[in-house]
Amino acid sequence: MSKKVIRVGSRDSVLAMWQTQFVIDRLQEVTDQYAFEIVSLKTKGDKILDVSLAKIGDKGLFTKELEVGLLEGQIDFAVHSMKDMPTVLPEGLQISSLLKRHNPADVLISEKYDSFAQLPQGAKVGTSSLRRKAQLLHVRPDLDIHDLRGNLQTRMRKMKEEQFDGIILAAAGVERLGWQEQITEELSHEICLPAVSQGVIGVETRCDGPEIIALVQLVNDAETEQCVLAERALLKSLEGGCQIPIGAYARLEGQNLILEGLVGSLDGSVVIRDQISGPADMAEQLGQNLALRLAAEGGQAILDEIRMELNP
């Protein structure tokens, strides 16, 4: 008897396809009832590479086409990097599974220097992230930071062609593609707090598909789910998209959840940083509470100013 075919939506980048295959492999380890077919789609964020992400706007920049495919029934579920996911999903869709988190850190890749500390005065550094830019400039105001777009292969090529002293990438993507040996240094969270949900692969489904929801739940990681819930609650409460300088990282210690968050100005001159802890089963509330605290400490004024600057 032939198996039921599940159509899995993915962006068509090498990393996205790796992540999608990873989800399929995990599912095939726990059930042999289904066959899986990858349907690749190019998103708006993949097509526009000559404009900074912040200027394009980020509502579903790397997710919308996949979500349309879901809603129209072209695919049965979609695989995403959770750091790309808006905090408000289209009606009828939900995140139904979060796989165990990979390394959430940011890393420096440099062919010239052995560490972040060794980067010389005025070093040319590439990143596509305002969050990274704000934090790096806060620690090193002397750095000459340039916008760097494209997939990992493109960014590595540009580093050579455009003579960057270093580029900053998410550890998870570099390690998933087997490029660990390219990493010069993993940046501590004191230097660069990760993006919300960085290192987490998420699975999005239709709300009215109980069979698919039950299937993808087989690979859900409960600890990751609680941490992501806290981080995304913070982001949603601050009304920040993935192109606003907001960082957050949650971790569990027993039944306790510790959440650290920050809001930074674009030039890095001001970084508001705080943390909160409490029962893990109150993850969402903890995220909301820390957001309120960061906003009151000056984060709201920074975010209002940034929105004016990006959307005059």
N, C-alpha and C positions, 0 to 999 in steps of 0.2 A: 504494500500500500504506500502511495506517495505521501510525503510529508507536506503539511501546510506551509506555504511560503510566506515568510514575514519580510516585508520590504522596509529597509532601514535607511533613513535619510541622513546624508552627511554632506558637509562642505567638501569641495573637491581638492583641497590642499593635501599635501603629503601627510602632514601631522593630523589633520581631521580624519583622513581615511585610516590612519594608524589607530586613532582612538576608537573609531567605529568598529574596526575589525577586533580591537581589544574587547569591546563590549560583547560582540558576537561570540568571541572565543570563550568569555566567561559564562555566557548563557549556554553554550554548547557543553560546558563542563557540568552543568547542573540539570540539563534536560536534553533528550534526544528526539523530542516530539516534532521539532520544527526544522525547516531549511530557511536560510537567510539570504537575502539578496540586497546588495548595497545600491541605493539610488543616489548618485552624486548631483549636487546642485551648487551653482555659483551664486554667492551672496553679493549684495551691494558693496560690502566692505572689501570683498575680494576683487571687485572690478575697478574700484576707484583707488588707485595707488599713488597718485600725484598730489593728493590733498591730505592734510593732517586729519586724523580721526576726529579731533575736537571740532574742526570746522565743518565736517560733513554732518555732524549730529549723530547720536548713537542709539536712537530708538530702534533696536532690532537690526543693527547694522550687519551683524554676522548670523542673524537668526531668522529674519522675516521670511525669506524664500522657503526655508525648511518648514516654517509654521504654516505658510499657505499650502504647501504640499500635504501637511498633516490634515488641515481642515478640509481640503478638497479630496482627501482619500487616496492621494498618489502614493503615500508612504504610511506605514503603520506606527512607527515611532522615529524620533529624531535624536541624534547624538550631538551634544554640545560641549564645548568648554564652558563651565559654569560662569567663569569670570566675564564671558561675553553676554550673559543672559540678562535682559532688563528685569527689574524687580516686579513689574506688572506684565502678566502674560495675556495674550489674546483670549477672549471669552471662549470657553470650550476646550482649553488646553491646560495641562498641568505638568509639573515635574513629578515623575512617578518613581524615579530611582536615582540614587547618587552613589557612584562607586567609591571605594576606599580612596581617600585622598593620597595623591602623590606629593613629593616634595613641593611645598608652597613657596619656597624662597625665590628671590631674583639672583641672577648670577652675572658676573663680569666675564666677558670674553675679550682678551687682548693678545695680539701677537707681539706686542712690544714690551709689556710690563707684567710683573709677576703678582701684583695685587692692586686693589683700589687705592691703598695708601701711597703706592709708588707712582700713580698717575701724576705727571708734572703739572706745574702751574699752567692754567689755560688749556688743559688737555681737551681734545675734540672727542666727545662722547655721543653715541647714537642711541636713541630710544624713541618709541612711538607713544610713550605713556606720560601724561601730565603728572600722574601720581609719582612715578619714578623721578621725573624731572624736578618736581618740588622738593622731594626728600634729598636728592643728590645735591641740589643747590643749597639746601639748608646746611648740609655738612661741608660742602665744598663750593662756596659762591664763585670761585674762580673758574669753574669748569665751563667749557664752551659746548653747550648741549644742542644737538641737531636732531630734527625729526627724522626718524628712520622707519619706513613702512615696508610691507611685503612679507612673504613667508620666511621661514628660518633660512632657507637656502639663499634667498634674495638678500637678506640682511647680512649674512656671512660674506656674500660676494661684494656687497657695497662697502663693507668694512675694509676690504682690501683695496677696491677701486678708488674709494673716496678718502683713503688714508686716515681712518678713524684710529684714535689711540685706544679706544675700547668701545664695546657696545654692551648694553644691558638687556638681558632676556629672562624669561621665566625658566627656572630650572626644569620644570616638568616637561616642557616641550623639547628642550635640548636632550634631556635624558631619555625621553620616549623614543627619539629618533636615533638613539645610540651614539650620541656625540659627546659623551661625558668627558672624553679626553680633551675636548676643546675648551672646557671650562677653566678659567684662570682662577676664579675665587667665588665662593658662595657668599653673598652679602648677608650680614647679620640683620635681624629684624630691627635692631637699633639704628642701622643705616637706612634700611629700606623695608618698611612694613608691606607685606604683600597686598595685592588687590583682593577684593572680596571674592571668596571661593576659588582663588588661584590654586591650580593643581587638581581640581575636581572635575571629573567627567559626569555630566548629567544626562538623563534620558527623559525626553518630553513626549507625552502621549495625549491622545484625546481623552477628555474626562469620561466619555460614554463608551469606553472600550475595556470592559472588565477583564477580558481574556489577556489582552496585551499588558494591562496594568499589572495583573497577577504574575505574568511572565517576567517582566523587567524587575519587579520587586524581589525576585529571587537573587539578584546581585546587588541589592541595596545594602549600604553599610550604615548601621544605625548611628555610630559615633560621628561619622562624617556628616550625616544628615543633621544632627543637632548643632554641629559647628557651623554648617552652612546656613541653617535657619537663623542663628544669632547674627552672623555677618550680613546676611541679606536683609534682615530686619533693620539693622543699623543703616545700611545703604538706602533702603526705602524710606526710612524716617527722615533722613537728611535730603531726600529727593535727589540723590546723586546718581548720575549715570556712570558707565564704566570709563568715560573720558573726563571725569572730574577728579581732582587730586584728593581722593579718599582712600585710605588703606584700612584694613581690618584683618585680624587673625584671631580665631578662637581655638582653644584646646581644652581637652578634658583631663582633669585629675580626679580619678575616682568618679564620684557622682557630682563633682563640682565643675562648672564651666568657667573658664577665664577668657575674657574677651578684651582685646586691645584694639583701639581705633585711633585714627588721626584724620585731620583735615589740614591741607597745606595751601598756602598762597602760590600762585603760578611761578613767582620768582624765587620761592623758597625762603623768603625773609621771615615768614611766620609759619610755624607748624604747631597746631593744637593737638595734643596727644594725651590720652587718658586710658584707663582700663577699669573693668568691672568684673566681679565674680559672683557666682550664686549657683543655685541648684540647676543641673543640666536640663531638667524637664521644664525650666522656665527660660529656655534659650531665646525665644522670640522677644519676651519681655525684657531680658537683659540687653539685647540689641537695641531695642527702642529706648531704654533708659540711658544707655551710653550715648546714643545719638543726641538725646536731649541735653545731656551734660556737655558734650562737645560743642553743640550749637550755642549753649549759654556761655561757654568759655571763650567764645569769639569765632567759632567755626561757621555760624550762620552768616555773620558779616562777610567772611572770606568767600563763602559760596555765592552770596548775593552779588558780590563784586565780580567774581569769575563769570557768572552767567551774563552779567551786563557786558563784560568784555568779549565773551564768545558769541553772544547774540545781541549785538547793539541795536 
